[in-house]
Amino acid sequence: MSRIGVAILVLIFAGTAFMAGFLVYNFSIVLYPVHPTHAAPLLAPITTTTVPPTTTTTTSTTSTSVLPSGAKVLPYDASNHTVFLYITSLSTGTPFNFNGTSNGELHVYIPAGWTVIVYYTNEEAIAHNFNIVQNDTPTPNNVNIEADGKVLLFVGTTSSTYESNGIASGESASGSIALPAGIYWFACGIAGHAESGMWGVIVSSTSVTEPYYVVS
Ligand SMILES: [Cu+2]
């Protein structure tokens, strides 16, 4: 073999060795990338804040209904916000009475917004009816109760016949209405009866917690 042939073989061998080494080096970079010289910084430790349990202090208030002297509690259902009003025009005394009272002697007090359920019975000789009026005068001063306010509820009559028709002696009728805070009358609507004394007062108030009535 000539010297030239030997030199060529040496060059081929050296080139192949170099390429092999280069490949190994590249693979080593791929397989073993630069080793971290420092540990990655730790995230701030998770702080667990323990919230103490909330203590609820319940103050129980015992509300004692203090009624005015002479007041009597009316039957009622607090869960339904209803008060029951049993009204009878008695056959004794004045013919223009509700439970024997007249001329605003009977005052009914109810919690604001409660519903009044009226059971009206007429034992009086002549026909009567029972109405609740949003009044605009202190007392009924006219033959027609609507001249002094707006009639909100008609019991034993209708909106168009209340001045002439009621229930006869021995009959009963009922009705109900929710009354927002305010002052109302209950009154017979037959012409002239309220003016003759057949009326009382209903006070609906936020300061009333238990329905009651007072006869003065
Ligand atoms: Cu009447």
Residues whose N, C-alpha, C, O or C-beta is under 5 A from the ligand:
A	BS01	CU	A127 H128 N129 C188 I190 H193 M198
